[in-house]
Amino acid sequence: MVFIDEYRGVTYSIPHNDDGVWHYKISPKRDRRSTARGQPQPPMPEGYPTREAAIQAAERAIDLWLVPA
């Protein structure tokens, strides 16, 4: 099962894991992807120890992406 939520108008998901390592995926709407800001920063390749940590990291990445230049 995939946990899907929205933060500040940007959808993100936390896929279920089998190995105890959590990752997130940010899915900005098409109109936001075309901005000069590009894409939000990708998650750490090694992942996060808990789902809550992955959620917090996804929300931090969205915050950094949406901060005015």
MORA-V387995 format. One record per residue. N is the residue number from 1. RES is the residue in one small letter. PHI is phi as a letter, one per 40 degrees, with the letter a starting at -180 (NA if undefined). Layout:
n=N res=RES phi=PHI
n=N res=RES phi=PHI
//
This chain:
n=1 res=m phi=NA
n=2 res=v phi=b
n=3 res=f phi=c
n=4 res=i phi=b
n=5 res=d phi=a
n=6 res=e phi=b
n=7 res=y phi=b
n=8 res=r phi=f
n=9 res=g phi=g
n=10 res=v phi=b
n=11 res=t phi=c
n=12 res=y phi=a
n=13 res=s phi=b
n=14 res=i phi=b
n=15 res=p phi=c
n=16 res=h phi=c
n=17 res=n phi=b
n=18 res=d phi=b
n=19 res=d phi=b
n=20 res=g phi=g
n=21 res=v phi=b
n=22 res=w phi=b
n=23 res=h phi=b
n=24 res=y phi=b
n=25 res=k phi=b
n=26 res=i phi=c
n=27 res=s phi=b
n=28 res=p phi=c
n=29 res=k phi=c
n=30 res=r phi=d
n=31 res=d phi=c
n=32 res=r phi=c
n=33 res=r phi=c
n=34 res=s phi=c
n=35 res=t phi=c
n=36 res=a phi=c
n=37 res=r phi=c
n=38 res=g phi=g
n=39 res=q phi=c
n=40 res=p phi=c
n=41 res=q phi=c
n=42 res=p phi=c
n=43 res=p phi=c
n=44 res=m phi=c
n=45 res=p phi=c
n=46 res=e phi=c
n=47 res=g phi=g
n=48 res=y phi=b
n=49 res=p phi=c
n=50 res=t phi=b
n=51 res=r phi=c
n=52 res=e phi=c
n=53 res=a phi=c
n=54 res=a phi=c
n=55 res=i phi=c
n=56 res=q phi=c
n=57 res=a phi=c
n=58 res=a phi=c
n=59 res=e phi=c
n=60 res=r phi=c
n=61 res=a phi=c
n=62 res=i phi=c
n=63 res=d phi=d
n=64 res=l phi=c
n=65 res=w phi=c
n=66 res=l phi=c
n=67 res=v phi=c
n=68 res=p phi=c
n=69 res=a phi=c
//
